[in-house]
Amino acid sequence: MSDPCVYSDFPSYCKTDTDELQGGVKNKEKQRSVLKITFFILLSVCLLEGAIYFIIMPWTSAVEVSFTGLQTLKAEELGRGLSLHCGSRWLGFNTATAAAHIASYSAVESVAVEKRFPNQVFIKITERVPVALMFAQSEGKTRFVHVDKNGVLFTVNGTPLSSIPLLTGFDAEIVSEGMRIDAGYRELLKQIAEIRESNAAYFSLISEIKVAVKEYGNYELAVYPLHVHARVLTDAELNEAALQTMLLTLDVIYDLEPNVCEVDMRRGATSYKVHS
C-alpha cells in the first residue's frame, strides 16, 4: 500500500531557516549603514567646529584684553597702544611686544602677559608706588614727577598725593621719566617709604625735605613743616621716631619763641635761631 500524495499549484508560505537568516543579515547591514552615516555626519560637524575654533576664530576674532592691577593707568589708553603695536587679532598678537610696550610706561614696575586660546590676553600690571615728589625741567617747563623707593622717576595721572613730601636739593636739576636718581639717596627713599607704610600722616604735616650735599657724598636734611615758618636741620637718618621728636621739639620751641626761623637737631644736640 502506498502513501497518498497531494499536489497543489499554490506556493508554500512556510519560512525556512535560510529565509530568516537572510533577513537578519539585511537588517544588520541597514543598521550599519545608518551608523556609518550618523558617524560621518557627527565627524563632519566636529571637524567644522574644530576648524572654526582652532583656525577661523584665532585669525578673525578680535583679541580680548583684560588688565589687572591698574591703579592710575587707564585700560582704554593701554588698549589703544597695544592695538597699534601688537595688532587686534589674537593669532598675530605678540606677547613680548605687548610686555615691552606696557613696560615703557614709567609708572609700570612690572608686567606679565598671558595669551589664552582662542582670543583672550591677560595682562597683570604692578604700578610703582610714589614715596616723594621732585621737580623735573624739560623744554623750559617745570613740572612734578614722582619717585618710588628704588629711585625711579615717573608720572601718574591725577593730582599728587598729599601724604608724600617734596624732595629738593639734588644735583640733577634736569630729570626725565624712567631715569633713576643717584644710588646714594636710595636709603633716604626707603626710609620715607617705611614711614609712609607705618604712619603716612607725618608727611601731611611736612611740605618739603631738602637734601644738603656734603663732602665725600654724604648729606644732611632740611625739613620744612607746614604749620610753622621755619626749617629743621637734621642728620641723614630719617624715621618715625625722629619725625615725632622733631615735631614735638618745634611745638615746645614755638611756645617759648614764636619768632624761630631755624631749628638745628644735628649730631644729637638742639639749638635754634630767630628772625633778625
C-alpha positions in Angstrom: 0.0 0.0 0.0 1.5 3.3 -1.0 1.2 6.7 0.8 -1.1 9.3 -0.7 0.4 12.4 -2.3 -1.4 15.7 -2.8 -0.1 18.2 -5.4 -1.1 21.8 -5.4 -0.3 24.8 -7.7 -0.2 27.2 -4.7 3.3 28.2 -3.4 4.3 27.4 0.0 4.0 30.1 2.7 6.3 28.4 5.2 9.5 30.3 6.1 12.7 28.3 6.1 15.7 28.9 8.3 17.6 30.2 5.3 15.0 33.0 4.7 15.2 34.1 8.3 19.0 34.3 8.2 19.0 36.4 5.0 16.5 38.8 6.6 18.6 39.3 9.7 21.7 39.9 7.6 19.9 42.6 5.6 18.7 44.4 8.8 22.2 44.4 10.3 23.5 45.9 7.0 20.9 48.6 7.2 21.8 49.4 10.8 25.5 49.5 9.9 24.7 51.9 7.1 22.7 54.2 9.4 25.5 54.1 12.0 28.1 54.9 9.3 26.1 57.9 8.0 25.5 59.1 11.6 29.2 58.8 12.4 30.3 60.7 9.3 27.7 63.4 10.0 28.9 63.8 13.6 32.6 63.7 12.5 31.9 66.4 9.9 30.2 68.6 12.5 33.2 68.1 14.9 35.7 68.9 12.2 33.7 72.0 11.2 33.5 73.2 14.8 37.2 72.4 15.3 38.1 74.4 12.2 36.0 77.4 13.4 37.5 77.2 16.9 41.2 76.5 16.1 41.6 78.2 12.7 38.9 80.7 11.9 38.4 82.3 15.3 42.1 82.9 16.1 42.5 84.5 12.6 39.4 86.6 12.6 38.4 87.2 16.2 39.4 90.5 17.8 41.6 89.9 20.8 40.0 90.5 24.2 42.5 92.1 26.6 41.9 92.1 30.3 44.0 94.2 32.8 44.6 93.6 36.5 46.5 95.7 39.0 45.7 99.1 37.4 45.8 102.0 39.9 46.4 105.2 38.0 46.9 103.9 34.4 43.8 103.7 32.2 42.9 100.4 30.4 41.5 102.3 27.4 44.8 104.1 26.8 46.8 100.9 27.2 44.5 99.0 24.9 44.8 101.6 22.2 48.6 101.4 22.4 48.5 97.6 22.2 46.3 97.6 19.2 48.8 99.9 17.4 51.9 97.9 18.3 50.6 94.3 18.6 47.7 94.1 16.2 44.0 93.5 17.0 43.8 89.8 16.1 44.7 87.1 18.6 46.8 84.9 16.4 49.1 87.7 15.4 49.3 89.2 18.9 52.9 89.2 20.2 53.1 88.9 24.0 56.8 90.0 24.1 56.0 93.2 22.1 53.0 93.8 24.4 55.1 93.4 27.6 57.7 95.7 26.2 55.1 98.4 25.3 53.5 98.3 28.7 56.9 98.4 30.4 57.7 101.5 28.5 55.3 103.4 30.8 57.3 105.0 33.6 54.6 104.2 36.1 54.9 100.4 35.5 57.2 98.5 37.8 56.5 95.0 36.3 54.2 93.4 33.8 53.2 89.8 32.9 51.3 89.0 29.7 49.5 85.7 29.2 47.8 84.6 26.0 44.9 82.1 26.3 43.2 80.3 23.4 41.1 81.2 21.5 41.1 85.0 21.7 42.0 86.2 25.2 45.0 88.0 26.6 45.5 88.7 30.3 47.9 91.4 31.4 48.9 91.8 35.1 50.5 95.1 35.9 52.3 96.2 39.1 52.4 100.0 39.3 55.1 102.0 41.0 54.2 103.4 44.4 55.2 107.0 44.8 57.1 107.9 48.0 58.0 111.5 47.1 57.7 114.3 44.5 60.5 116.0 42.6 60.8 118.9 40.2 61.5 118.0 36.6 62.6 120.5 34.0 62.2 119.9 30.3 61.8 122.2 27.3 61.9 125.2 29.6 59.0 123.9 31.7 59.0 122.8 35.3 56.6 120.0 36.4 56.2 117.4 39.2 57.4 113.8 38.8 57.0 111.0 41.4 59.8 108.9 42.7 59.5 105.4 44.1 61.5 103.7 46.8 64.0 102.4 44.2 64.7 105.9 43.0 62.8 105.6 39.6 61.2 108.8 38.4 57.7 108.5 36.8 54.4 110.4 36.3 50.9 109.3 37.3 47.5 110.5 36.3 45.7 112.9 38.6 46.9 115.3 41.3 49.9 114.4 43.6 49.1 112.7 46.9 49.1 115.0 49.9 50.9 112.3 52.1 54.1 112.4 50.1 56.8 115.1 50.6 58.6 117.2 48.0 62.3 116.3 47.7 64.6 119.1 46.6 68.4 119.8 46.6 69.5 117.0 44.3 72.4 117.6 41.9 70.5 116.8 38.8 68.1 119.6 38.1 67.0 118.3 34.7 65.4 114.8 35.1 63.3 112.7 32.8 60.8 109.9 33.3 62.3 106.4 33.8 65.7 107.6 35.0 67.0 106.7 38.5 68.3 109.2 40.9 71.8 108.7 42.4 72.2 105.5 44.4 73.4 107.5 47.4 69.9 108.7 48.0 68.1 105.4 47.8 68.4 104.8 51.6 66.5 108.1 52.2 63.7 107.0 49.8 63.5 103.6 51.6 63.2 105.4 54.9 60.4 107.6 53.6 58.6 104.6 52.2 58.8 102.8 55.6 57.4 105.9 57.4 54.5 106.1 54.9 53.7 102.4 55.5 53.6 102.8 59.3 52.1 106.3 59.6 51.7 108.4 56.4 50.0 111.2 58.4 53.5 112.6 59.3 54.1 113.7 55.7 50.8 115.6 55.6 52.5 117.9 58.1 55.7 118.3 56.0 55.9 120.4 52.8 59.5 119.8 51.8 62.6 117.8 52.5 65.7 119.4 51.1 68.9 117.4 50.7 72.1 119.3 51.6 75.0 117.5 50.0 78.3 117.4 52.0 81.8 116.3 51.0 82.5 112.7 50.1 78.9 112.0 49.1 77.3 112.5 52.5 74.3 114.6 53.0 72.1 116.2 55.7 68.4 117.2 55.6 66.5 120.3 56.0 62.8 119.6 56.8 60.1 122.2 56.3 57.0 121.7 58.3 53.7 123.1 57.1 52.4 124.7 60.3 55.5 126.9 61.0 57.7 129.2 59.0 60.9 127.5 60.0 63.2 124.7 58.8 64.6 121.9 60.8 68.2 120.8 60.2 68.7 117.1 60.9 71.0 114.2 60.1 70.5 111.8 57.1 68.8 109.2 59.3 65.0 109.7 58.9 62.5 107.6 60.7 59.2 107.8 62.6 60.8 108.5 65.9 62.9 111.3 64.5 59.9 113.0 62.9 57.9 112.7 66.1 60.8 114.2 68.2 61.2 116.9 65.6 57.5 118.0 65.6 57.3 117.9 69.4 60.5 120.0 69.7 59.1 122.6 67.3 55.9 122.9 69.4 58.0 123.4 72.6 60.3 126.0 71.0 57.5 127.9 69.4 55.8 128.2 72.7 59.0 129.8 74.1 60.0 131.8 71.0 57.4 132.3 68.2 60.0 134.1 66.0 62.1 131.0 65.4 63.4 130.6 61.8 65.6 127.5 62.2 66.0 124.6 64.5 69.2 122.6 64.4 68.9 119.0 65.6 72.1 117.6 64.1 74.5 115.4 65.9 72.2 114.8 68.9 72.1 118.4 70.0 69.3 121.0 69.7 69.6 124.7 69.1 67.6 127.3 67.3 67.8 130.7 65.5 65.3 133.6 65.5 64.5 136.0 62.7 66.7 139.1 63.0 
